Amino acid sequence: MNNTIHQPEWLDNAVFYEIYPQSFNDTNADGIGDINGITEKLDYIQELGCTAIWLNPCFKSPFGDAGYDVEDYYTVAPRYGTNEDLVRLFNKAHKRGMHVILDLVPGHTAVTHEWFKQSMKAQRNEFTDRYVWTDSIWEEPQGMGCIRGISDRDGSCAVNFFSHQPALNYGFYKPERPWQQPMDAPGPVATREALKDIMRFWLSAGCDGFRVDMAGSLVKHDEDSKGTIALWQNIRAFLDEEFPDAAMISEWGEPDKSIIGGFHMDFLLHFGPSHYNDLFRCAEPYFSKRGKGSAKEFVEAYKKNYDKTNGKGLICIPSGNHDMDRLARTLDLDELRVAFAFLLSMPGAPFIYYGDEIGMRYVEGLTSVEGGYGRTGSRSPMQWNKGLNAGFSSAPKSKLYIQQDESPDRPDAESQTADETSLRSEVKRLIALRMSNPALQSKGKIEFISDGYPLVYKRSCESQSIAVVINPSAQSAIVPGISGRVIYTVGGASAEGGAVTVQGCSAAFIEL
């Protein structure tokens, strides 16, 4: 394991706020959020307590997949503003002591990208091998979808996910067909170097790092991820030399691999073996007050990953994101408070999806917008106040990028900021608790004591130890063997006689 990776100090206690730019704040009345709208709300994000922003893709795109189909990695999408607007956002954030990471999509582009247009030509050129092409129009890449019959070039082009996302060529770890190029072939090497150029451009402009989309999927036929790890180690060497303070956070879901590859932190994916959504999004979530869920498989998977990272524990657990149902679809207000007590007291950097801090709801029954499909209901415009379009935009309602929650009791940020009893105020206090207690921050160690109801774990660093008791169930509970001072509660709890009594649907933090 590589233990020498330099980690930017600001990641040690970072709390991220994820912004889906098209749905955050519209300043030019076109119904779509923009970069200047984000800059306008920096004070709101800072006042909540967040220290960093993850900005979903904001580059030029045909928006067949909400910007994850990039047409030009070097240019901000005109509907969001200009490159100058993005640089201004970086600068304004830095003046507040905040950081901004961009969403890097290295696995595929849009079919409208100039690289792909050139690669489709029958005559060889510098982009012929930029994508994964078979040698014959009659052969499709095994195990992958493909694009074929749209150009004079003979061959089928592999795609990632949607049929308009041709897969970039980083090589095959175990080539088996003549068209499957090894990682060190000129085409894959050129693709890797082009990725470095993109990173170099935005880091030089003031970006603080990247969240990397599907970081574990780049090298093909790479069952053990050895090729993809080697690819990222090569990029890590470039960053160490030119941009040592650039933060790298992977959407991989296997932190033992991503951290060896040179990433600082890894996301728990909402699919696969993490059991993350056993906690929040299933028929009986662990965080339901019905008390019928289970955290056992999540804790077991988490501990395995934590051990594999050599105790680094840099595993990010988001409140949600643009690909998941909103937390509020399955949890009520009291349950959300307890869920945030958990999310904001685990190792790794917490990520709060815009609007989750006020309990924004999943908007049911929406027609798909820009490749959202079932995810569209989690991408509705931010609800800022009780005014026109909830303060998101002064455009006519019919022009809004996605329909808003029309409920008369929909939550909004302005009302909750003014209410000390609101969910947002609770989240703000929990962030402040994390910031003022080193044991609760990203690098603090974790030891699980109980994986039932309540969930009990100990966070510790050299100077401090804190027991965290999370009780989503409506039933109160007594946890023996814990002596200390209660420093914060969500709901109610007390510690005396060597035991902690925690009320139903509550959480307690006890300094040991």
VMD Tcl script that draws the C-alpha trace (Angstrom):
set ca {
  {0.00 0.00 0.00}
  {1.22 3.48 -0.88}
  {1.31 5.43 2.36}
  {3.12 8.45 0.97}
  {0.26 10.18 -0.84}
  {0.17 13.84 0.10}
  {-3.26 14.87 1.32}
  {-4.30 18.53 1.26}
  {-4.80 19.72 4.83}
  {-8.20 21.21 4.05}
  {-9.59 17.71 3.44}
  {-8.97 16.78 7.09}
  {-12.17 18.47 8.23}
  {-13.94 19.17 4.94}
  {-17.73 19.04 4.67}
  {-18.88 19.10 1.05}
  {-22.03 20.52 -0.49}
  {-22.99 18.93 -3.80}
  {-24.48 21.30 -6.35}
  {-26.38 20.19 -9.42}
  {-25.83 23.46 -11.32}
  {-28.92 23.39 -13.51}
  {-31.18 23.13 -10.44}
  {-29.54 25.39 -7.88}
  {-30.06 29.09 -8.59}
  {-31.07 30.84 -11.81}
  {-29.87 34.45 -12.15}
  {-30.83 35.15 -15.77}
  {-34.47 33.97 -15.80}
  {-34.05 31.18 -18.35}
  {-35.32 28.52 -15.93}
  {-31.90 26.87 -15.62}
  {-29.44 27.39 -12.77}
  {-26.08 28.94 -13.57}
  {-22.56 29.54 -12.24}
  {-23.32 33.07 -11.08}
  {-26.25 31.64 -9.14}
  {-23.83 29.43 -7.21}
  {-21.51 32.35 -6.50}
  {-24.52 34.32 -5.24}
  {-25.29 31.57 -2.68}
  {-21.77 31.02 -1.31}
  {-22.70 32.81 1.91}
  {-25.62 30.42 2.41}
  {-23.38 27.38 1.98}
  {-20.72 28.82 4.27}
  {-23.27 29.78 6.92}
  {-24.51 26.18 6.95}
  {-20.97 25.18 7.80}
  {-19.86 23.50 4.56}
  {-16.27 24.19 3.58}
  {-16.21 22.78 0.05}
  {-18.39 22.38 -3.02}
  {-18.65 19.48 -5.45}
  {-20.00 20.87 -8.70}
  {-21.65 18.38 -11.05}
  {-20.56 18.62 -14.71}
  {-20.76 22.16 -16.00}
  {-19.00 21.77 -19.35}
  {-20.36 22.17 -22.85}
  {-22.66 19.25 -23.62}
  {-25.69 18.22 -25.70}
  {-27.16 17.26 -22.29}
  {-28.35 13.81 -23.21}
  {-27.17 12.76 -19.75}
  {-27.42 16.01 -17.80}
  {-23.85 17.03 -18.69}
  {-22.17 13.67 -18.07}
  {-21.92 13.53 -21.87}
  {-19.17 16.10 -22.35}
  {-18.71 17.82 -25.71}
  {-15.84 20.10 -24.69}
  {-13.92 19.62 -21.44}
  {-12.37 23.08 -21.71}
  {-15.49 25.22 -22.02}
  {-18.28 25.95 -19.54}
  {-21.69 25.22 -21.04}
  {-23.09 28.56 -22.31}
  {-26.35 28.01 -20.41}
  {-24.32 28.12 -17.18}
  {-22.18 31.09 -18.13}
  {-18.54 31.42 -19.13}
  {-15.13 30.15 -18.10}
  {-14.63 33.53 -16.49}
  {-17.74 33.00 -14.36}
  {-16.33 29.67 -13.13}
  {-12.94 31.20 -12.32}
  {-14.76 33.93 -10.43}
  {-16.59 31.25 -8.43}
  {-13.23 29.65 -7.55}
  {-11.84 33.01 -6.42}
  {-14.89 34.02 -4.38}
  {-14.91 30.62 -2.66}
  {-11.20 30.87 -1.86}
  {-11.70 34.29 -0.28}
  {-14.13 32.60 2.12}
  {-11.68 29.80 2.88}
  {-13.81 27.40 0.82}
  {-12.79 25.00 -1.94}
  {-14.40 23.85 -5.19}
  {-13.94 20.50 -6.91}
  {-15.23 19.79 -10.40}
  {-16.85 16.61 -11.67}
  {-14.44 14.90 -14.06}
  {-15.95 12.40 -16.49}
  {-12.97 10.48 -17.93}
  {-14.70 7.35 -19.22}
  {-16.68 8.65 -22.16}
  {-17.67 11.76 -24.08}
  {-20.70 12.90 -26.05}
  {-21.01 11.75 -29.64}
  {-20.79 15.44 -30.54}
  {-17.26 15.78 -29.10}
  {-14.71 16.74 -31.77}
  {-12.55 13.77 -30.75}
  {-15.35 11.37 -31.65}
  {-16.16 13.15 -34.90}
  {-12.54 12.70 -35.97}
  {-12.41 9.10 -34.75}
  {-15.35 8.18 -36.99}
  {-13.42 9.05 -40.15}
  {-12.25 6.16 -42.35}
  {-8.82 7.76 -42.77}
  {-6.43 7.28 -39.85}
  {-5.77 10.38 -37.75}
  {-4.65 11.24 -34.22}
  {-8.11 10.42 -32.82}
  {-8.64 7.08 -34.59}
  {-7.70 5.20 -31.41}
  {-9.12 7.67 -28.90}
  {-12.19 5.43 -28.43}
  {-12.75 1.69 -28.15}
  {-13.54 0.48 -31.68}
  {-13.78 -3.05 -33.02}
  {-12.27 -3.87 -36.41}
  {-15.56 -4.82 -38.06}
  {-19.02 -3.34 -38.14}
  {-20.28 -6.90 -37.59}
  {-18.43 -7.35 -34.30}
  {-19.72 -5.69 -31.20}
  {-17.57 -5.32 -28.08}
  {-18.47 -8.20 -25.80}
  {-20.26 -7.19 -22.62}
  {-20.72 -3.58 -23.75}
  {-23.25 -1.71 -25.85}
  {-22.07 -0.06 -29.01}
  {-22.62 2.56 -31.70}
  {-22.37 1.35 -35.28}
  {-23.41 2.15 -38.78}
  {-23.24 5.93 -38.34}
  {-20.01 6.64 -40.21}
  {-17.78 5.42 -43.03}
  {-15.37 3.86 -40.57}
  {-15.60 0.07 -40.39}
  {-16.14 -1.05 -36.80}
  {-18.41 -0.70 -33.81}
  {-17.63 1.76 -31.01}
  {-18.16 0.63 -27.43}
  {-20.37 2.81 -25.24}
  {-20.61 3.40 -21.52}
  {-24.18 3.48 -20.21}
  {-26.27 5.47 -22.72}
  {-25.90 4.81 -26.44}
  {-24.65 8.36 -27.03}
  {-21.62 7.99 -24.72}
  {-18.73 6.43 -26.66}
  {-16.12 4.84 -24.40}
  {-12.70 6.47 -24.33}
  {-9.79 4.11 -24.92}
  {-7.42 3.59 -21.97}
  {-6.52 0.12 -23.20}
  {-7.30 -3.44 -22.16}
  {-5.51 -5.06 -19.25}
  {-5.81 -8.45 -20.97}
  {-6.28 -7.93 -24.73}
  {-7.93 -10.90 -26.40}
  {-8.93 -9.54 -29.83}
  {-6.77 -7.70 -32.38}
  {-8.70 -4.44 -31.82}
  {-8.25 -4.57 -28.04}
  {-5.19 -2.41 -27.51}
  {-2.85 -2.82 -24.52}
  {-2.57 0.03 -22.04}
  {0.81 1.12 -23.38}
  {-0.32 1.37 -27.01}
  {-0.15 4.88 -28.52}
  {-3.94 5.38 -28.50}
  {-4.52 4.63 -24.80}
  {-1.43 6.62 -23.82}
  {-2.69 9.61 -25.82}
  {-6.08 9.38 -24.08}
  {-4.41 9.33 -20.66}
  {-2.27 12.35 -21.53}
  {-5.32 14.21 -22.82}
  {-6.96 13.59 -19.44}
  {-3.94 15.10 -17.70}
  {-4.17 18.16 -19.95}
  {-7.81 18.69 -18.96}
  {-6.93 18.42 -15.26}
  {-3.95 20.72 -15.74}
  {-6.15 23.35 -17.40}
  {-8.75 23.55 -14.62}
  {-6.31 23.21 -11.73}
  {-4.34 26.11 -13.21}
  {-7.59 28.09 -13.37}
  {-8.16 27.68 -9.62}
  {-10.10 24.43 -9.29}
  {-9.14 22.59 -6.07}
  {-9.47 19.05 -7.38}
  {-11.89 16.57 -8.86}
  {-14.58 14.08 -8.02}
  {-13.99 11.43 -10.68}
  {-17.01 9.79 -12.23}
  {-16.85 5.96 -12.33}
  {-13.12 6.07 -11.68}
  {-12.80 2.29 -11.51}
  {-14.14 1.62 -15.01}
  {-11.50 3.05 -17.36}
  {-9.28 0.11 -18.33}
  {-11.26 -2.70 -19.93}
  {-10.95 -6.46 -19.21}
  {-9.48 -5.46 -15.86}
  {-11.14 -7.85 -13.44}
  {-8.89 -7.08 -10.46}
  {-8.53 -3.38 -11.36}
  {-4.76 -3.72 -11.62}
  {-4.64 -1.80 -14.89}
  {-6.95 0.96 -13.69}
  {-4.97 1.29 -10.44}
  {-1.77 1.63 -12.49}
  {-3.43 4.27 -14.68}
  {-4.40 6.37 -11.67}
  {-0.97 5.91 -10.09}
  {0.48 7.43 -13.25}
  {-1.90 10.37 -12.90}
  {-1.06 10.64 -9.18}
  {2.64 11.00 -10.09}
  {1.74 13.85 -12.46}
  {-0.34 15.56 -9.76}
  {2.35 15.14 -7.11}
  {4.79 16.90 -9.41}
  {2.59 19.72 -10.69}
  {-0.45 20.06 -8.36}
  {0.31 18.34 -5.02}
  {-2.60 20.07 -3.26}
  {-5.24 18.89 -5.73}
  {-7.92 16.82 -4.00}
  {-8.90 13.57 -5.71}
  {-12.13 11.82 -4.73}
  {-13.27 8.74 -6.59}
  {-16.62 7.28 -7.43}
  {-15.29 3.74 -7.25}
  {-16.86 2.01 -4.25}
  {-13.73 0.00 -3.48}
  {-11.52 2.21 -1.32}
  {-8.82 -0.42 -0.98}
  {-8.26 -0.04 -4.73}
  {-8.88 3.68 -5.19}
  {-6.58 4.73 -2.35}
  {-3.78 2.53 -3.72}
  {-4.44 4.28 -7.03}
  {-3.71 7.63 -5.43}
  {-7.15 8.96 -4.51}
  {-7.61 10.64 -1.13}
  {-11.19 9.50 -0.61}
  {-13.70 7.13 -2.15}
  {-17.50 7.23 -2.35}
  {-19.68 4.43 -1.13}
  {-21.79 3.62 -4.15}
  {-25.55 3.32 -3.87}
  {-25.35 0.03 -5.74}
  {-23.08 -2.96 -5.31}
  {-21.91 -4.54 -2.06}
  {-21.78 -1.54 0.31}
  {-25.30 -2.01 1.80}
  {-25.35 1.80 2.09}
  {-28.99 1.99 1.10}
  {-30.00 -0.57 3.73}
  {-29.76 2.49 5.96}
  {-31.86 4.95 3.95}
  {-33.55 3.63 0.81}
  {-35.24 0.25 1.04}
  {-38.56 -1.21 2.18}
  {-37.49 -1.02 5.85}
  {-34.62 1.47 6.18}
  {-32.48 1.20 9.30}
  {-33.21 4.89 9.98}
  {-36.97 4.35 10.07}
  {-38.45 4.76 13.57}
  {-40.30 1.48 12.98}
  {-37.04 -0.17 14.04}
  {-37.38 -3.06 11.60}
  {-34.32 -2.34 9.48}
  {-30.76 -3.55 9.84}
  {-27.34 -1.93 9.82}
  {-25.48 -5.22 10.28}
  {-24.50 -5.84 6.66}
  {-23.56 -2.18 6.18}
  {-21.32 -2.22 9.25}
  {-19.71 -5.50 8.18}
  {-18.98 -4.16 4.68}
  {-17.78 -0.82 6.06}
  {-15.38 -2.49 8.51}
  {-13.93 -4.65 5.75}
  {-13.30 -1.63 3.55}
  {-11.97 0.38 6.49}
  {-9.49 -2.35 7.34}
  {-8.40 -2.63 3.72}
  {-7.51 1.07 3.69}
  {-5.07 0.45 6.53}
  {-7.15 2.41 8.98}
  {-7.28 5.53 6.80}
  {-11.05 5.33 6.74}
  {-11.39 7.89 3.99}
  {-14.72 6.56 2.80}
  {-17.30 9.21 1.90}
  {-20.94 8.61 2.79}
  {-23.18 11.11 0.97}
  {-26.64 12.15 2.12}
  {-27.63 11.46 -1.46}
  {-26.80 12.67 -4.93}
  {-28.28 13.30 -8.35}
  {-28.53 9.53 -8.99}
  {-30.46 8.52 -5.85}
  {-33.89 9.06 -4.35}
  {-34.04 11.97 -1.94}
  {-33.64 10.94 1.71}
  {-37.04 12.47 2.42}
  {-38.74 9.95 0.13}
  {-38.32 7.26 2.81}
  {-37.55 9.18 6.02}
  {-39.66 11.70 7.92}
  {-38.32 14.84 9.57}
  {-37.39 13.23 12.89}
  {-35.72 10.34 11.11}
  {-33.76 12.76 8.93}
  {-32.31 14.46 12.01}
  {-30.97 11.15 13.31}
  {-29.68 10.19 9.86}
  {-27.69 13.42 9.69}
  {-26.27 12.75 13.18}
  {-24.85 9.57 11.66}
  {-23.73 11.08 8.35}
  {-21.91 13.95 10.05}
  {-20.10 11.80 12.60}
  {-18.52 9.17 10.35}
  {-14.93 9.16 9.00}
  {-14.20 10.56 5.56}
  {-15.68 13.76 4.21}
  {-19.48 14.08 4.46}
  {-21.29 15.15 1.29}
  {-24.63 16.94 1.57}
  {-26.71 16.95 -1.61}
  {-28.24 20.38 -2.18}
  {-31.62 20.65 -0.49}
  {-31.18 17.58 1.71}
  {-30.39 19.95 4.56}
  {-33.95 21.27 4.40}
  {-35.57 17.91 3.67}
  {-36.41 18.53 0.03}
  {-38.68 15.82 -1.27}
  {-38.48 13.52 -4.23}
  {-40.94 14.92 -6.79}
  {-43.11 12.03 -7.94}
  {-44.32 11.28 -11.45}
  {-42.02 13.52 -13.48}
  {-41.26 12.87 -17.14}
  {-37.56 12.26 -17.67}
  {-35.46 15.38 -18.22}
  {-32.06 15.13 -19.94}
  {-31.52 11.45 -19.22}
  {-32.77 11.58 -15.66}
  {-35.54 8.98 -15.91}
  {-36.33 7.81 -12.36}
  {-33.65 10.14 -11.02}
  {-35.46 13.26 -12.28}
  {-37.52 13.59 -9.08}
  {-34.30 14.10 -7.08}
  {-33.08 16.89 -9.36}
  {-35.86 19.46 -8.90}
  {-34.91 23.13 -8.39}
  {-33.69 24.27 -4.99}
  {-36.36 25.80 -2.76}
  {-34.96 29.05 -1.39}
  {-38.03 30.88 -0.10}
  {-41.80 31.13 -0.33}
  {-41.74 33.45 -3.34}
  {-42.05 32.87 -7.08}
  {-40.71 29.44 -8.04}
  {-39.51 29.09 -4.44}
  {-36.89 31.73 -5.18}
  {-35.07 29.55 -7.71}
  {-35.88 31.60 -10.81}
  {-37.88 34.60 -11.97}
  {-38.74 32.77 -15.21}
  {-42.29 31.63 -15.91}
  {-42.99 28.30 -14.20}
  {-43.30 26.61 -17.61}
  {-39.64 27.38 -18.35}
  {-38.19 25.71 -15.25}
  {-35.57 23.07 -16.04}
  {-37.47 20.52 -13.91}
  {-40.87 20.93 -12.28}
  {-40.70 21.89 -8.61}
  {-42.39 20.33 -5.61}
  {-45.84 21.95 -5.75}
  {-46.85 21.00 -2.20}
  {-48.11 23.99 -0.18}
  {-45.94 22.88 2.74}
  {-42.76 22.40 0.72}
  {-39.67 23.21 2.81}
  {-37.55 26.24 1.97}
  {-34.13 27.45 3.05}
  {-35.12 30.95 4.20}
  {-37.79 29.74 6.63}
  {-35.57 26.99 8.01}
  {-32.58 29.30 8.44}
  {-34.71 31.51 10.68}
  {-36.10 28.57 12.70}
  {-33.82 27.13 15.38}
  {-35.95 23.97 15.52}
  {-35.72 23.23 11.76}
  {-33.84 20.39 10.08}
  {-31.39 22.86 8.54}
  {-30.59 24.33 11.95}
  {-29.98 20.81 13.26}
  {-27.66 20.05 10.35}
  {-25.82 23.32 10.96}
  {-25.29 22.43 14.63}
  {-24.11 18.93 13.75}
  {-21.56 20.34 11.29}
  {-20.35 22.75 14.00}
  {-20.08 19.82 16.42}
  {-17.92 17.94 13.92}
  {-15.74 20.98 13.28}
  {-15.09 21.60 16.99}
  {-14.27 17.97 17.85}
  {-11.24 16.44 16.08}
  {-12.33 12.88 16.92}
  {-15.41 13.36 14.71}
  {-13.50 14.61 11.68}
  {-12.37 12.77 8.56}
  {-9.27 11.08 9.95}
  {-10.60 10.16 13.39}
  {-10.58 6.41 13.94}
  {-13.79 4.43 14.28}
  {-14.60 1.35 16.31}
  {-18.08 -0.17 16.13}
  {-19.53 -1.29 19.46}
  {-23.05 -2.27 18.37}
  {-24.65 -2.71 14.95}
  {-28.24 -3.12 16.15}
  {-30.68 -0.63 17.65}
  {-29.00 1.60 18.78}
  {-25.96 1.78 16.50}
  {-22.98 2.59 18.72}
  {-19.45 3.50 17.65}
  {-16.43 5.23 19.12}
  {-14.59 7.95 17.24}
  {-11.11 8.81 18.45}
  {-7.95 10.75 17.72}
  {-4.84 11.42 19.80}
  {-6.53 14.09 21.89}
  {-10.13 12.93 22.16}
  {-12.58 10.01 22.23}
  {-16.31 10.31 21.63}
  {-18.96 7.60 21.80}
  {-21.78 8.09 19.30}
  {-25.14 6.47 20.02}
  {-27.58 6.49 17.09}
  {-31.12 5.34 17.93}
  {-33.51 5.68 14.97}
  {-36.11 3.42 16.62}
  {-39.12 4.97 18.32}
  {-38.24 2.89 21.39}
  {-35.88 4.35 23.99}
  {-32.79 2.35 24.87}
  {-30.14 1.99 27.55}
  {-26.54 1.40 26.47}
  {-24.33 0.11 29.29}
  {-20.57 0.49 29.53}
  {-20.31 4.14 28.49}
  {-19.18 6.75 31.00}
  {-18.62 10.35 30.09}
  {-20.12 13.74 29.41}
  {-22.96 14.25 26.94}
  {-21.74 17.01 24.63}
  {-24.67 16.99 22.17}
  {-27.98 15.27 21.57}
  {-30.49 15.06 18.78}
  {-33.68 14.39 20.69}
  {-32.79 13.50 24.25}
  {-30.22 11.44 26.15}
  {-28.44 11.27 29.49}
  {-25.31 9.53 30.77}
  {-25.05 8.39 34.35}
  {-24.05 5.33 36.34}
  {-21.85 4.02 33.53}
  {-24.70 3.86 31.00}
  {-26.35 6.07 28.40}
  {-30.12 6.36 28.18}
  {-31.24 7.56 24.77}
  {-34.81 8.40 23.84}
  {-36.56 7.08 20.77}
  {-35.53 8.62 17.45}
  {-32.51 10.32 19.05}
  {-28.74 10.45 18.93}
  {-26.14 11.23 21.60}
  {-22.49 12.22 21.58}
  {-20.60 11.38 24.77}
  {-17.05 12.58 25.33}
  {-15.20 9.78 27.11}
}
mol new
graphics top color blue
foreach p $ca { graphics top sphere $p radius 0.5 }
foreach p [lrange $ca 0 end-1] q [lrange $ca 1 end] { graphics top cylinder $p $q radius 0.2 }
display resetview
